[in-house]
Amino acid sequence: MAWIYVTTITMDDDDDDDDNNNDEDDDNNYDNSIFVREQENISLLFQLIQHPDTDQQYELYKTVRQQFGRGGKRRMRHSIPPLVFGALDLIVRIVAKSRTNHDQFEDNQPKPMSSPSSSLLSSSSSTTRIRPRHVFVFIHQILSSAYANFYPESAICLFLKAAKLADSLSMELIAYEFVAQAFVICEDEVDDADNGDEKANHNGKGRNKSSISSTRSSHLAQRQKHKRRQQHQNQQRRFRVISIIVSTLETFHCFSLENWNSLVLKASQLSAKLKSSRDKARSIANCSHLYWPSTNDRRSERDAKILRHDRKLIKCLQRALKAANECYENQIELFVEILNKYIFFYEEGCTTVGVKYLQGLICLIQEHIHRLDDTQIGRRTRVYYMNTLEHVRQKKKSEGKESPFSRLDIEELCRASRETLERT
C-alpha cells in the first residue's frame, strides 16, 4: 500500500510524547508552508483510495483512520476533513447500490410476491454488509475524538454536513444525534470562551496597581490589548458558529415536531448567551425563521404549518429588538435588519406580526436615523433603510388594495416623525 512510503509525514516522531507541548516548538522549527504542502499532498493521495466494493472501501477507510490518528494535532487539521467527506460519499454509494439491488430484486420476483413495505437495505443483505448507519457511527467516532477539542468550529461544520445527509435519507434519529452533538460542542465553546474572558479580565484587574514600574505597565498594557483583541475574535467566532447552525437547521425536513422544538429551543438559548448585544440581536433575529419554516423541495406547505408557531415567533422578534435596544454601536442598523424580518413574516402571512409592529419600528428608526454619521456603515444603513421603504411602496403600487401593506402609510409615518423631531 502507498501509505508505507508516506508514513514519515502522516505521523509524529516517536519522541513526540506530548503534541500540545511540542506545537509551539514545531511552529518555530518547522517551515509551516512545507508542512501544509505535505499535508495537502496526503489529502490528494487519500482521494485515490477507491474500491468498487463498498465493504472493502469501508475497511480501507478504517485503516487510514488508524494511520491518521497517529498524526497529532497539527496533522489532524488537514487529514480528518477529507476522511469525513470520503465516508459521506461512501454512504451515498451504499444507498445507491442498495436501491439498485432492490430494483433488480423486484424485477426478478413475481408481482404477487413483491412487498411495497420492504426496506431498500434489506434486499441487498447478501451482497452488502456495511450499512449507512455503520458509516455514520464511524464518522461520529472520528469527530467526537480529539478533533472536536482541537478544532471545534470545523467539527461543528462536519457534524452538520453529516446530519444534512442523514436528513436527506430520512434518518431522523441519526440526523438529530449529529445536530445535538454540534450544539454540545458549540455550548462548550461558548462556556469555555466566557470563562477565559472572565479569567483574563480578572487577571488584568489584579495586576493594575500603581506600584508597578512604567516598563512593566507598558508591557501589561500590550498584553491587555492583545487579550481584548482575542476576546473580540472569540465573540465573532461564537456568533459565526451559531449562525451556521441556525441557517443549516432551517433546511432540515425530517424532524418530528418534538425533536424540532427541542433543537429550536436550544438554538435560541445559545443565541441568548452571546455577550455582545449586537451579535445577540442578530442571532436571535435569525432564530425567528426556525419558528416559521418556509416551504422547499422537500417540505410541503402542510408540513411547514405543523412546525410553525406564530406566538413564539413574535416573542423571538421582540427579544431581538430588546437586545438591539441595549446595543450602543450600530443600533439603527440592527433596527433596520429587524424591520426586514418583520416585513418578511408579515408578507408570509404570520397573524401575530401586525401592521402596528411595522408602524412602531418605522417610527423608531425615523426618530434616530438623523444620528447616522457620514461613515461607510452610516451610508450603508441609510441606503438599506430607504430600499426597505421602497420595497413596501412598490408592493403597494403593484398589488393595490390586495397588498398586505395597503394599511401601512409610510409617507404619513415619515411626516409625523419629522414633525415630532422639529418640535423637540
Buried (B, 14 or more C-beta within 10 A) or exposed (E): EEBEEBEEBBBBEEEEEEBEEBBEEBEEEEEEEEBEEBBEEBBEBBEEBEEEBBBEBBEBBEEBBEBBBEBBBBBBBBBBBBBBBBBBBBBBBBBEBBBEBBEEBBEEEEEEEEEEEEEBBEBBEEEBEBBBBBBBEBBBEBBBBBBBEBBBBBBBBBBBBBBBBBBBBEBBEBBBBBBBBBBBBBBEBBEEBBEBBEEBBEEBEEEEEEEEEEEEBEEBEEBBEEBBEBBEEBBEBBBEBBBBBBEBBBBBBBBEEEBBBBBBEBBBEBBEBBBBBBBBBBBBBBBBBBBBBEEEEEBEEEBBEEBBBBEBBBBBBBBBBEBBBEBEEBBBBBBBBBBBBBBBBBBEEBEBBEBEBBBEBBBBBBBEBEEBEEEEEBEEBBEBBEEBBEBBBEBBEEEEEEBBBEEBBBEEBBEBBEEEEEEE
